[in-house]
Amino acid sequence: MLPPAKVRPQSGGTANIDDEAVFAAVVFVLTTGCAWRHLPPCFGASKSTVHRRFTIWSDAGLWGRLHRRLRELLADSGLVDLSRVLVDAHVRAKKGAGSPARVPWTGASPAPSCTSCPTGPDCRSSPVSQPATAMTAKA
């Protein structure tokens, strides 16, 4: 389902990161709400590589194809009950409608929500190996 990677002559630079590792990192970011810049290093790919592949895959329509394929697999297995469906519709505002009020900035943001990683305790991003900061020292 993934679009084929561009073939690059390897006369220097680094080799391509495995698609499965990058896919796992993208799914981690999307399911945890973690910011791209806070991606744990245990995935073996930089935040820019993961975000770039996410953009390439999004432009290629991967997420829609993946969703359709998953629905087909679940329906074929009898695991989907379409007798109860909820539709969330987006309604476009009229032109000239007032813009929403801006929320005032309230200070520094809290610590990122992705301080742990599913790969285990050897990851440098786990809370155990992080030095105490002003935010974590209060807890």
Backbone hydrogen bonds, N-H to C=O, Kabsch-Sander energy under -0.5 kcal/mol:
donor,donor_aa,acceptor,acceptor_aa,energy
11,S,9,P,-1.4
22,V,18,D,-1.9
23,F,19,D,-3.0
24,A,20,E,-2.3
25,A,21,A,-1.9
26,V,22,V,-2.5
27,V,23,F,-2.6
28,F,24,A,-2.2
29,V,25,A,-2.3
30,L,26,V,-2.7
31,T,27,V,-2.4
32,T,28,F,-2.0
33,G,29,V,-1.6
38,H,35,A,-1.7
39,L,36,W,-1.6
43,F,40,P,-1.1
44,G,41,P,-1.9
50,V,46,S,-2.4
51,H,47,K,-2.5
52,R,48,S,-2.4
53,R,49,T,-2.5
54,F,50,V,-2.3
55,T,51,H,-2.4
56,I,52,R,-2.5
57,W,53,R,-3.1
58,S,54,F,-2.4
59,D,55,T,-2.6
60,A,56,I,-1.6
61,G,58,S,-1.4
62,L,57,W,-2.6
65,R,61,G,-1.8
66,L,62,L,-2.9
67,H,63,W,-2.1
68,R,64,G,-2.4
69,R,65,R,-2.5
70,L,66,L,-2.3
71,R,67,H,-2.3
72,E,68,R,-2.3
73,L,69,R,-2.5
74,L,70,L,-2.5
75,A,71,R,-2.7
76,D,72,E,-2.7
77,S,73,L,-1.4
78,G,75,A,-1.1
79,L,74,L,-2.8
80,V,74,L,-0.5
82,L,80,V,-0.7
84,R,81,D,-0.9
85,V,83,S,-0.5
88,D,86,L,-0.5
89,A,87,V,-0.7
91,V,89,A,-0.5
92,R,90,H,-0.5
97,A,94,K,-1.6
120,G,117,C,-1.0
123,C,120,G,-1.3
126,S,123,C,-1.5
129,S,126,S,-0.9
130,Q,126,S,-0.7
137,A,133,T,-2.6
138,K,134,A,-0.7
139,A,136,T,-0.5
